[in-house]
């Protein structure tokens, strides 16, 4: 019997650990042919789909033990394990989102959103130092330098203050300020809705990726290329949504053209932040039982 990924019995995830669900979310995210990103049919010169799959497994023990580990230590452990495994930054943004969600899932509160807020409210100066160390170790692209809260400077006592300072230019930081509103209230429900409407898992992921780019642009693209290019990204993504529905030739051609344009400037137009949000939303939906583990489709 074949089951839908959206299943009324999906809330029983007892056979899957948090670490396994995180690895599955990372796998689903990178396997989908999202325009501008690494996937099964498109590697970058210096990072491959295999690197991303390995990275998803490398962080599994830290996600699994997140309930017994401080947020900062878990983030730093994930980044160190990833660099040991693949030698580069494949998942910093994902880790910054997955760890609070995993910690929240270990708390006996009414909802994952309540759990996340509880996790964020209990951050310590040590968390801030460990997260800053992790970010410096990962060496993410396009950060530049800031007059205050510079990531290369000494870590502030209050990690949320630093995230608040960065939230206008970084959508991962914005999740810390908003209680993961985009992930939990927008992207995860939309992914579930796309599946309930009959899209395959891969179609749902690609479609929501494009919808996010139309809605918000991508903060990694902004940092690397500036606001003008990001506005172009939003326009082109919006045009795809107006071109037709997933599975239709007009839609497929528009996605293909968008993918070509995103890749035409090396890796500078890589919508990496959007991929991070998609991965976190898949994990959240799995944790909450809104999606069930299933074979790739």
C-alpha positions as CSV (number, residue, x, y, z in Angstrom):
1,X,0.0,0.0,0.0
2,X,1.3,3.4,-1.0
3,X,1.0,6.2,1.6
4,X,0.8,9.9,0.9
5,X,3.5,12.0,2.6
6,X,0.5,13.9,4.2
7,X,-1.2,11.2,6.3
8,X,-3.7,11.3,9.1
9,X,-1.5,8.8,11.0
10,X,1.7,10.8,10.4
11,X,1.8,12.0,14.0
12,X,3.1,8.6,15.1
13,X,6.8,9.2,14.4
14,X,8.1,7.0,17.2
15,X,10.2,4.8,14.9
16,X,12.1,7.9,13.6
17,X,14.5,9.8,15.8
18,X,15.0,13.5,15.6
19,X,18.4,13.0,14.0
20,X,17.0,10.7,11.3
21,X,14.2,13.2,10.6
22,X,16.8,16.0,10.2
23,X,18.9,13.9,7.9
24,X,15.7,13.1,5.9
25,X,14.8,16.8,5.6
26,X,18.3,17.6,4.4
27,X,18.1,14.8,1.9
28,X,14.7,15.8,0.6
29,X,15.8,19.5,0.3
30,X,19.0,18.8,-1.8
31,X,17.3,16.1,-4.0
32,X,14.7,18.5,-5.3
33,X,15.7,20.3,-8.5
34,X,15.4,23.8,-7.0
35,X,16.5,26.5,-9.5
36,X,19.9,27.9,-8.7
37,X,20.9,25.3,-6.1
38,X,22.9,22.1,-6.0
39,X,20.7,19.0,-6.6
40,X,20.9,15.5,-8.1
41,X,21.3,16.9,-11.6
42,X,23.5,20.0,-10.9
43,X,26.7,20.3,-8.8
44,X,28.8,23.4,-8.2
45,X,32.5,23.3,-9.1
46,X,33.5,23.1,-5.5
47,X,30.6,21.4,-3.8
48,X,28.4,18.5,-4.9
49,X,25.1,16.8,-4.0
50,X,27.2,14.1,-2.3
51,X,28.7,16.8,0.0
52,X,25.3,17.9,1.1
53,X,24.1,14.3,1.7
54,X,27.2,13.6,3.8
55,X,26.7,16.8,5.7
56,X,23.1,15.8,6.6
57,X,24.4,12.6,8.1
58,X,27.3,14.4,9.8
59,X,25.0,16.6,11.9
60,X,22.7,13.7,12.9
61,X,24.2,13.0,16.4
62,X,24.1,16.7,17.4
63,X,20.5,17.1,16.3
64,X,19.7,13.8,18.1
65,X,21.2,15.1,21.4
66,X,20.1,18.7,21.1
67,X,17.7,18.3,24.0
68,X,20.7,17.6,26.4
69,X,23.1,20.1,24.8
70,X,23.2,23.8,24.8
71,X,22.1,25.5,21.6
72,X,25.5,27.0,20.9
73,X,27.4,23.8,21.6
74,X,25.1,21.9,19.2
75,X,25.5,24.4,16.5
76,X,29.2,24.4,16.9
77,X,29.3,20.6,17.0
78,X,27.3,20.4,13.7
79,X,29.6,22.9,12.0
80,X,32.8,21.1,13.2
81,X,31.4,17.7,12.1
82,X,30.4,19.1,8.7
83,X,33.9,20.6,8.1
84,X,35.5,17.3,9.2
85,X,33.4,15.4,6.8
86,X,33.3,17.6,3.6
87,X,35.8,20.4,4.3
88,X,33.5,23.3,3.5
89,X,30.3,25.1,4.6
90,X,27.3,23.3,3.2
91,X,24.8,23.8,6.0
92,X,25.4,26.7,8.4
93,X,22.1,28.3,7.8
94,X,20.3,25.0,8.1
95,X,22.1,24.1,11.3
96,X,21.2,27.5,12.8
97,X,17.5,26.7,12.1
98,X,17.5,22.9,12.8
99,X,19.1,23.0,16.2
100,X,16.5,25.3,17.9
101,X,13.7,23.3,16.3
102,X,15.2,20.0,17.6
103,X,15.6,21.5,21.1
104,X,12.0,22.7,20.9
105,X,10.8,19.2,20.0
106,X,12.3,17.9,23.2
107,X,10.2,20.3,25.4
108,X,6.8,19.3,26.6
109,X,4.9,22.4,25.5
110,X,1.7,22.8,23.5
111,X,3.3,23.4,20.2
112,X,6.6,23.5,18.4
113,X,6.3,27.2,18.1
114,X,6.0,27.5,21.9
115,X,9.0,25.3,22.3
116,X,11.1,27.4,20.0
117,X,10.2,30.6,21.9
118,X,11.1,28.8,25.1
119,X,14.5,27.8,23.6
120,X,15.2,31.3,22.4
121,X,14.2,32.9,25.7
122,X,16.8,30.7,27.5
123,X,19.9,31.6,25.4
124,X,23.0,32.4,27.4
125,X,26.3,34.3,26.7
126,X,28.0,31.0,26.2
127,X,25.5,30.2,23.4
128,X,26.4,33.4,21.8
129,X,30.1,32.7,21.9
130,X,29.7,29.2,20.5
131,X,27.4,30.4,17.7
132,X,29.9,33.1,16.7
133,X,32.7,30.6,16.7
134,X,30.6,28.3,14.5
135,X,29.9,31.1,12.0
136,X,33.5,32.1,11.8
137,X,34.5,28.4,11.3
138,X,32.0,28.0,8.5
139,X,33.0,31.2,6.8
140,X,29.7,31.9,5.0
141,X,29.8,34.1,1.9
142,X,29.0,37.7,1.6
143,X,28.9,38.8,5.2
144,X,31.2,41.8,4.8
145,X,32.0,44.0,7.8
146,X,29.7,45.9,10.1
147,X,30.3,48.8,12.5
148,X,28.6,46.9,15.3
149,X,27.8,43.2,15.9
150,X,30.5,42.2,13.3
151,X,30.7,38.5,13.3
152,X,34.5,38.7,13.4
153,X,34.4,40.8,16.5
154,X,34.0,39.5,20.1
155,X,30.6,37.8,20.6
156,X,28.0,39.9,22.4
157,X,26.5,38.6,25.6
158,X,23.0,38.5,24.0
159,X,22.7,36.4,20.9
160,X,19.2,37.6,20.2
161,X,20.4,41.2,20.1
162,X,22.9,40.2,17.4
163,X,20.3,38.3,15.5
164,X,17.9,41.3,15.8
165,X,20.7,43.6,14.4
166,X,21.1,41.2,11.4
167,X,17.5,40.4,10.9
168,X,16.8,43.1,8.2
169,X,19.5,41.6,6.0
170,X,19.4,37.9,6.9
171,X,16.3,35.8,6.9
172,X,17.9,33.1,9.1
173,X,18.6,35.7,11.8
174,X,15.0,36.9,11.4
175,X,13.7,33.5,12.5
176,X,15.4,34.0,15.9
177,X,13.7,37.4,16.3
178,X,10.2,36.3,15.1
179,X,10.0,32.9,16.8
180,X,10.5,31.1,13.5
181,X,7.4,32.6,12.0
182,X,8.4,32.2,8.4
183,X,9.3,28.5,8.9
184,X,6.4,27.5,11.1
185,X,3.6,29.7,9.9
186,X,4.4,30.1,6.2
187,X,6.7,27.6,4.6
188,X,5.8,24.4,6.4
189,X,2.1,24.9,6.1
190,X,2.5,25.8,2.4
191,X,4.6,22.6,1.7
192,X,1.8,20.5,3.3
193,X,-0.8,22.4,1.3
194,X,1.0,21.7,-2.0
195,X,1.1,18.0,-1.2
196,X,-2.5,17.9,-0.2
197,X,-3.3,19.6,-3.6
198,X,-1.7,16.7,-5.3
199,X,1.8,17.8,-6.1
200,X,4.6,15.2,-5.6
201,X,7.1,15.8,-2.9
202,X,9.8,17.2,-5.3
203,X,7.2,19.4,-7.1
204,X,6.0,20.8,-3.7
205,X,9.6,21.6,-2.6
206,X,10.5,23.3,-5.9
207,X,7.2,25.2,-6.0
208,X,7.5,26.6,-2.5
209,X,11.2,27.4,-3.1
210,X,10.0,29.6,-6.0
211,X,7.2,31.1,-4.0
212,X,9.6,32.0,-1.2
213,X,11.9,33.8,-3.7
214,X,8.9,35.7,-5.1
215,X,7.7,36.6,-1.6
216,X,11.0,37.5,0.1
217,X,13.9,37.2,-2.4
218,X,17.0,35.6,-0.9
219,X,19.3,37.3,1.7
220,X,22.4,35.4,0.5
221,X,21.8,36.8,-3.0
222,X,21.4,40.3,-1.5
223,X,24.7,40.0,0.4
224,X,26.6,38.8,-2.7
225,X,24.9,40.7,-5.5
226,X,22.9,43.6,-4.0
227,X,19.3,44.7,-3.9
228,X,18.9,45.3,-7.6
229,X,19.7,41.6,-8.5
230,X,17.5,40.4,-5.6
231,X,14.6,42.5,-7.0
232,X,15.1,40.8,-10.3
233,X,15.0,37.4,-8.6
234,X,11.7,38.3,-7.0
235,X,10.3,39.4,-10.4
236,X,11.4,36.3,-12.2
237,X,10.1,34.0,-9.5
238,X,6.8,35.7,-9.5
239,X,6.6,35.3,-13.3
240,X,7.0,31.6,-12.9
241,X,4.0,31.4,-10.5
242,X,1.9,33.3,-13.1
243,X,3.1,31.1,-16.0
244,X,1.1,28.0,-15.1
245,X,1.0,25.1,-12.7
246,X,3.7,22.5,-11.8
247,X,3.6,19.9,-14.5
248,X,2.6,22.2,-17.3
249,X,5.0,23.0,-20.1
250,X,4.9,26.7,-19.6
251,X,5.8,26.4,-15.9
252,X,8.6,23.9,-16.6
253,X,10.1,26.2,-19.3
254,X,9.9,29.2,-17.0
255,X,11.6,27.3,-14.2
256,X,14.3,26.1,-16.6
257,X,15.0,29.7,-17.8
258,X,15.1,30.9,-14.2
259,X,17.6,28.2,-13.3
260,X,19.8,29.1,-16.2
261,X,19.8,32.8,-15.3
262,X,20.6,32.1,-11.6
263,X,23.6,29.9,-12.7
264,X,24.9,32.4,-15.3
265,X,27.0,34.3,-12.8
266,X,28.8,31.5,-11.1
267,X,27.6,30.9,-7.6
268,X,26.8,34.5,-6.8
269,X,23.1,34.1,-7.4
270,X,22.7,30.9,-5.4
271,X,19.5,31.2,-3.3
272,X,21.1,29.5,-0.3
273,X,19.0,31.1,2.4
274,X,15.8,29.9,0.8
275,X,17.2,26.4,0.7
276,X,17.8,26.7,4.5
277,X,14.2,27.8,5.1
278,X,12.9,24.9,3.0
279,X,15.0,22.3,4.9
280,X,13.9,23.7,8.3
281,X,10.3,23.7,7.3
282,X,10.5,20.1,6.1
283,X,12.0,19.1,9.4
284,X,9.4,21.0,11.4
285,X,6.6,19.4,9.4
286,X,8.1,15.9,10.0
287,X,8.5,16.6,13.7
288,X,4.9,17.8,14.0
289,X,3.6,14.9,12.1
290,X,2.3,17.0,9.3
291,X,4.5,15.0,6.9
292,X,5.5,11.4,7.2
293,X,8.7,9.8,6.1
294,X,8.4,8.3,2.6
295,X,10.3,7.3,-0.4
296,X,11.4,10.1,-2.7
297,X,8.9,11.2,-5.3
